[in-house]
Amino acid sequence: MKNVLIEDDMDGLNERQREFARLLVSGVSKGDAYRRVFKSKDLSYEAARKRGQRLSQKEAVVAFCDTLRREMDDAAGLSRQ
């Protein structure tokens, strides 16, 4: 049976998608983040980059990245204008 990741009801993301977003916010490239999170070392970099690009455009991923950035700014005492 295939291992299926269940999405969380609160933000519509599963844990791998959240980790992908965390890596993006920390400065990791989309291709590298995709390969790390989805353990796709055998996937070509170009293919991983394309999949990472697609995933990074998912509305819930964008929203989660924005939330993480706001939390980082708040923790650093910064505010977004």
C-alpha positions as CSV (number, residue, x, y, z in Angstrom):
1,M,0.0,0.0,0.0
2,K,1.3,3.5,-0.9
3,N,2.1,5.8,2.0
4,V,-0.3,8.7,1.7
5,L,0.3,11.9,3.6
6,I,-2.9,13.4,5.1
7,E,-3.3,17.1,4.8
8,D,-3.8,19.1,8.0
9,D,-7.3,20.7,8.2
10,M,-5.9,24.0,9.6
11,D,-3.7,25.1,6.6
12,G,-4.3,22.5,3.9
13,L,-0.7,21.3,4.0
14,N,0.9,18.1,5.0
15,E,4.1,18.0,7.0
16,R,6.4,17.6,3.9
17,Q,4.8,20.7,2.3
18,R,5.3,22.6,5.5
19,E,9.0,21.6,5.7
20,F,9.4,22.6,2.0
21,A,8.0,26.0,2.9
22,R,10.3,26.3,5.9
23,L,13.3,25.5,3.7
24,L,12.3,28.2,1.2
25,V,11.9,30.8,3.9
26,S,15.4,29.9,5.2
27,G,16.9,30.6,1.8
28,V,17.1,27.1,0.3
29,S,16.4,27.0,-3.5
30,K,13.1,25.4,-4.7
31,G,14.9,22.6,-6.4
32,D,17.1,21.7,-3.4
33,A,14.2,22.1,-1.0
34,Y,12.1,19.7,-3.1
35,R,14.9,17.1,-3.3
36,R,15.5,17.3,0.5
37,V,11.9,17.0,1.6
38,F,10.8,14.4,-0.9
39,K,14.0,12.4,-0.8
40,S,14.3,12.7,-4.6
41,K,18.1,12.4,-4.9
42,D,17.7,10.4,-8.1
43,L,15.5,13.1,-9.6
44,S,17.4,15.4,-12.0
45,Y,18.0,18.9,-10.6
46,E,15.9,20.4,-13.5
47,A,13.0,18.1,-12.7
48,A,13.2,18.9,-9.0
49,R,13.4,22.6,-9.8
50,K,10.2,22.4,-11.9
51,R,8.3,20.4,-9.2
52,G,9.6,22.8,-6.5
53,Q,8.4,25.8,-8.6
54,R,5.0,24.2,-9.0
55,L,4.7,23.5,-5.3
56,S,5.9,26.9,-4.3
57,Q,3.0,28.5,-6.2
58,K,0.4,26.5,-4.3
59,E,-1.8,29.0,-2.5
60,A,-1.5,27.2,0.9
61,V,2.4,27.1,0.6
62,V,2.5,30.8,-0.3
63,A,0.3,31.6,2.7
64,F,2.4,29.4,5.0
65,C,5.7,31.1,3.8
66,D,4.1,34.5,4.5
67,T,3.2,33.4,8.0
68,L,6.7,32.1,8.7
69,R,8.2,35.3,7.4
70,R,5.9,37.4,9.6
71,E,6.8,35.3,12.6
72,M,10.5,35.7,11.9
73,D,10.0,39.5,11.6
74,D,8.1,39.6,14.8
75,A,10.7,37.6,16.6
76,A,13.4,40.0,15.3
77,G,11.3,43.0,16.3
78,L,10.7,44.1,12.7
79,S,7.4,45.0,11.1
80,R,6.4,44.7,7.5
81,Q,5.1,47.9,6.0
